[in-house]
C-alpha cells in the first residue's frame, strides 16, 4: 500500500482494499476516511467492506463520498468535522488520492 503524507497527521492514497487494513494499522494510522463513492468503478470494494475490515483491526472509519470534479461545501465541512473528531494520523483515500488532497486544502482554507 502506497500513500502520500500531506501533513503530520494526514496522508492520502488511492483505493484501498479490505486486506490492506493490517498494513494501514501497522503504518501507524488510527483512522481512515473514504472519499470515494461506492460503485464508481466496477470491482471497487464497497465502503462497507473497507469499514468492516479497518474497524476489525481497531481503526476508526468515516465515509464522506465526493463525486470526482464536484466537491461541495458540504463535503469540505464534513471532512473538516471528521478531521476534528477522528484520532490521527488519518489516511484518506479515493481513486487516486487527488480528491482527498483537494479536500484537505479546502479544509485548511476554510479554517483560515
N, C-alpha and C positions, 0 to 999 in steps of 0.2 A: 504494500500500500504506500503510495507516494502522497505527500501533502506539502503545501507551501505555508510557511509561517508568515502571517501578516502583522501580528503584534505579539507581545509577550504571552497573551492569553487567548489568541485567536489564530487558527490555521484553517486552510481550505483544501479540499480535494475534489477530484472527480467522483463519480458514482462509487459508493462502497457497496460491498456485498455482506450479507449476514455473517459469512465465515470470516470477515475482517474484524469482528468485534474484539476478539482476544488481542490482536495486534494493535488495535486502537487503544485499548486499555494499557497494554504493555508500553506503548509510546508515551504514556503519562496523561492522556486525555481523561477528563472527568465527565464531559458532556458532549453530545452530538446533536447538531441541528441539520435537518433535511430541508433544503430549499428547492428540491426538485419535485414537481407534481408527479403523482402516480400516472402510469401509462403514457409517459411522454415518448417512450421508445419501446418497441417490442422486446421482451426478455428482461426488462429492467425489474429488479426486485421492488416489491411494494414497500412503502414506508412502514407498514405494519410489521413486515418480516424483518426489516432492519431494526425497528424499535424493539421487537421481542429479543433479538439477538444482543443488542447493546445493553438492554436492561438486564438480561440474564447474566452479564458479567459485571453488573453493578454501576453502569453508567447511566446518566440522565439523558433523556431524549426529548426533542421538540420538533414538531412538523410545521414548517412555515413555507408552503409551496409558493413559488414565484414563477409565473409564466415568462419564458425567455423573451426579453425585449419589452416586457410590460410590467416592470416593477412599479408598485403603487406606494403611496404614502402609508397606507395600512400595513404593507409588507415591511417597510422601514420601521414603523412603530412597533410591530410585533417582534422584529429582530432585536430592536433596542431593549424591549421588555425582557426577552429571553436572555440576552447578554447580561442584563442587570440581575436576573434571578438565578441563572444557572452557575454552577461551580465551574471555574476554569481550571485548566485550559480547555477551550471549546474547539471541536472540529466541526466545521460546517461543510456540507457537500451539496453538489448539484451535478449537472452533466460533466462540466469541465472545471468547475471552481470559480468561473467568472462571475456568475450571479452572486455567489457568496462574498466575493471580493467587493463587488459593487454595492451590495447591501451594507457591508461594514463601512465603506467610505461614506455612504449616505447617512448612516447612524452617527458617524463622527461629525459630519457637517450639521446634522440636526442638533447635536449636543453643544455645538459652538455658537 
